[in-house]
């Protein structure tokens, strides 16, 4: 499993540099974005699609076929993509929350409850992409999954833009610890269910 993780980390370092640049640019812009936190939301969503990008390169290089000769189970091949999503998504989430905290200070106020609410929203938006897309990709392949990807990203970006236009008050009003806990717990549970579903689909898929 460690070898699979290293292989995907090396691939991400080679093929996903543009994502890192986008994340850095958007977070830098967020410092001057006033109350519009779209520039903090977008990097987290971008990080969530890195696993799908790696799957596309795997299929292009026939890795899916080659991996059948190695001592890895299909469950491990699926799990590593979800772990990569957690690594990049979690890292981006932490950096985005730090950027949000700095922006609050620059704007002359700091609200811990608002910061936690923002973190909860970022967690949900970061997980929703891979949660919905990866089972489809593991069942039908990256090419058909790409269609779902563009549709899903359009919907997510539209939702994020609407929330940003509303000043994100819809989420920030739900800043009670119990509500935030339910929201985050639900997102994590769906991610785990998606993980299990992808394993089931990939085991039945003929390569």
C-alpha positions as CSV (number, residue, x, y, z in Angstrom):
1,X,0.0,0.0,0.0
2,X,2.9,2.3,0.8
3,X,4.2,1.8,-2.7
4,X,0.9,2.7,-4.3
5,X,0.8,5.9,-2.2
6,X,4.3,6.9,-3.3
7,X,3.5,6.1,-6.9
8,X,0.5,8.4,-6.8
9,X,2.3,11.2,-4.9
10,X,5.1,11.1,-7.6
11,X,2.5,11.3,-10.3
12,X,0.7,14.2,-8.6
13,X,4.0,16.0,-8.3
14,X,4.6,15.6,-12.0
15,X,1.2,16.0,-13.5
16,X,-0.7,18.1,-11.0
17,X,1.6,21.1,-10.5
18,X,-1.0,23.3,-12.2
19,X,-3.4,22.5,-9.4
20,X,-0.9,23.7,-6.8
21,X,-0.4,27.0,-8.7
22,X,-4.1,27.5,-8.9
23,X,-4.5,26.9,-5.2
24,X,-1.7,29.4,-4.4
25,X,-3.2,32.0,-6.7
26,X,-6.7,31.7,-5.4
27,X,-5.6,31.8,-1.8
28,X,-3.5,34.9,-2.5
29,X,-6.5,36.6,-4.1
30,X,-8.7,35.6,-1.2
31,X,-6.8,38.1,1.0
32,X,-8.2,40.9,-1.0
33,X,-11.6,39.4,-1.8
34,X,-13.5,41.1,1.0
35,X,-16.5,39.0,2.1
36,X,-16.4,36.9,-1.1
37,X,-14.9,33.6,0.0
38,X,-15.3,31.9,-3.4
39,X,-11.5,32.2,-3.7
40,X,-11.1,30.0,-0.5
41,X,-13.8,27.5,-1.6
42,X,-12.5,26.8,-5.0
43,X,-9.0,25.4,-4.1
44,X,-10.6,22.8,-1.8
45,X,-12.9,21.7,-4.6
46,X,-9.9,21.5,-7.0
47,X,-8.0,19.3,-4.6
48,X,-10.9,17.0,-4.5
49,X,-10.6,16.1,-8.2
50,X,-6.9,15.2,-8.1
51,X,-7.7,11.5,-7.6
52,X,-9.7,11.5,-10.8
53,X,-6.9,13.2,-12.7
54,X,-4.5,10.4,-11.5
55,X,-7.0,7.8,-12.7
56,X,-7.0,9.3,-16.1
57,X,-3.2,9.1,-16.3
58,X,-3.4,5.5,-15.0
59,X,-5.8,4.5,-17.8
60,X,-3.7,6.3,-20.4
61,X,-0.6,4.5,-19.3
62,X,-2.4,1.1,-19.0
63,X,-1.6,1.0,-15.3
64,X,-5.0,-0.7,-14.6
65,X,-3.9,-3.7,-16.7
66,X,-0.3,-3.7,-15.4
67,X,-1.4,-3.6,-11.8
68,X,-3.1,-7.0,-12.2
69,X,0.3,-8.6,-12.3
70,X,1.3,-7.0,-9.0
71,X,0.4,-8.2,-5.5
72,X,-2.2,-5.6,-5.0
73,X,-5.9,-6.2,-4.5
74,X,-8.6,-4.1,-6.3
75,X,-9.7,-2.8,-2.9
76,X,-6.1,-1.4,-2.4
77,X,-6.1,0.2,-5.8
78,X,-9.3,1.9,-5.1
79,X,-8.4,2.8,-1.5
80,X,-5.2,4.6,-2.5
81,X,-7.2,7.1,-4.6
82,X,-9.5,7.9,-1.7
83,X,-6.4,8.3,0.6
84,X,-4.8,10.6,-2.0
85,X,-8.0,12.6,-2.0
86,X,-7.9,12.9,1.8
87,X,-4.2,13.9,1.8
88,X,-4.6,16.7,-0.8
89,X,-8.0,17.7,0.3
90,X,-7.1,17.8,4.0
91,X,-3.9,19.8,3.3
92,X,-5.8,22.3,1.2
93,X,-8.5,22.6,3.8
94,X,-6.0,23.5,6.5
95,X,-4.2,26.0,4.3
96,X,-7.6,27.5,3.3
97,X,-8.7,27.9,6.9
98,X,-5.4,29.5,7.8
99,X,-6.0,31.9,4.9
100,X,-9.5,32.6,6.1
101,X,-8.2,33.4,9.6
102,X,-5.6,35.8,8.2
103,X,-8.2,37.5,6.1
104,X,-10.4,38.0,9.2
105,X,-7.4,39.6,11.0
106,X,-6.7,41.9,8.0
107,X,-10.4,42.9,7.9
108,X,-10.2,43.8,11.6
109,X,-12.2,41.0,13.2
110,X,-11.8,37.4,14.1
111,X,-14.7,35.0,14.8
112,X,-13.8,31.5,15.9
113,X,-17.3,30.2,15.3
114,X,-17.3,31.7,11.8
115,X,-13.9,30.1,11.1
116,X,-15.2,26.7,12.2
117,X,-18.4,27.2,10.1
118,X,-16.2,28.0,7.1
119,X,-14.1,24.9,7.8
120,X,-17.2,22.7,7.9
121,X,-18.4,24.2,4.6
122,X,-15.0,23.6,3.0
123,X,-15.0,20.0,4.2
124,X,-18.4,19.3,2.7
125,X,-17.6,21.0,-0.6
126,X,-14.2,19.3,-0.8
127,X,-15.7,15.8,-0.2
128,X,-18.8,16.1,-2.4
129,X,-16.9,16.0,-5.7
130,X,-14.9,12.7,-5.1
131,X,-17.8,11.2,-3.2
132,X,-20.2,11.5,-6.2
133,X,-17.7,11.0,-9.0
134,X,-15.3,8.3,-8.0
135,X,-17.9,5.4,-7.9
136,X,-18.9,6.4,-11.4
137,X,-15.3,6.5,-12.6
138,X,-14.4,3.1,-11.1
139,X,-17.5,1.5,-12.7
140,X,-17.3,3.0,-16.2
141,X,-13.8,4.4,-16.5
142,X,-12.3,7.9,-16.6
143,X,-13.5,8.9,-20.1
144,X,-17.2,8.6,-19.2
145,X,-16.4,9.9,-15.7
146,X,-15.0,13.0,-17.4
147,X,-18.5,13.9,-18.6
148,X,-19.9,13.6,-15.1
149,X,-16.9,15.6,-13.8
150,X,-17.6,18.6,-16.0
151,X,-21.3,18.5,-15.1
152,X,-20.6,18.1,-11.4
153,X,-18.0,20.9,-11.3
154,X,-20.4,23.2,-13.1
155,X,-23.0,22.5,-10.5
156,X,-20.6,22.8,-7.6
157,X,-19.1,26.1,-8.9
158,X,-22.6,27.5,-9.4
159,X,-23.5,26.6,-5.9
160,X,-20.3,28.1,-4.5
161,X,-20.8,31.3,-6.5
162,X,-24.4,31.6,-5.2
163,X,-23.2,31.0,-1.6
164,X,-20.4,33.5,-2.1
165,X,-22.9,36.1,-3.5
166,X,-25.0,35.6,-0.4
167,X,-22.0,36.2,1.8
168,X,-22.2,32.6,2.8
169,X,-24.7,33.5,5.5
170,X,-26.8,30.3,4.8
171,X,-23.9,28.2,6.2
172,X,-22.7,30.7,8.8
173,X,-26.1,30.8,10.4
174,X,-25.7,27.1,11.2
175,X,-22.8,27.8,13.5
176,X,-24.0,25.7,16.4
177,X,-21.4,23.0,17.2
178,X,-24.1,20.3,17.0
179,X,-25.2,21.3,13.6
180,X,-21.7,21.6,12.3
181,X,-20.9,18.2,13.7
182,X,-23.9,16.7,11.9
183,X,-22.9,18.3,8.6
184,X,-19.3,17.2,8.8
185,X,-20.2,13.7,10.1
186,X,-22.7,13.3,7.2
187,X,-20.1,14.3,4.6
188,X,-17.5,11.9,6.1
189,X,-20.0,9.1,6.2
190,X,-21.0,9.6,2.6
191,X,-17.3,9.6,1.6
192,X,-16.8,6.3,3.4
193,X,-19.9,4.8,1.7
194,X,-18.6,6.1,-1.7
195,X,-15.3,4.4,-0.9
196,X,-17.0,1.0,-0.3
197,X,-19.2,1.4,-3.4
198,X,-16.2,2.1,-5.6
199,X,-14.5,-1.0,-4.3
200,X,-17.6,-3.0,-5.1
201,X,-17.9,-1.6,-8.6
202,X,-14.2,-2.0,-9.4
203,X,-14.2,-5.7,-8.3
204,X,-16.9,-6.4,-10.8
205,X,-15.4,-4.4,-13.6
206,X,-13.6,-6.2,-16.4
207,X,-10.4,-4.5,-17.5
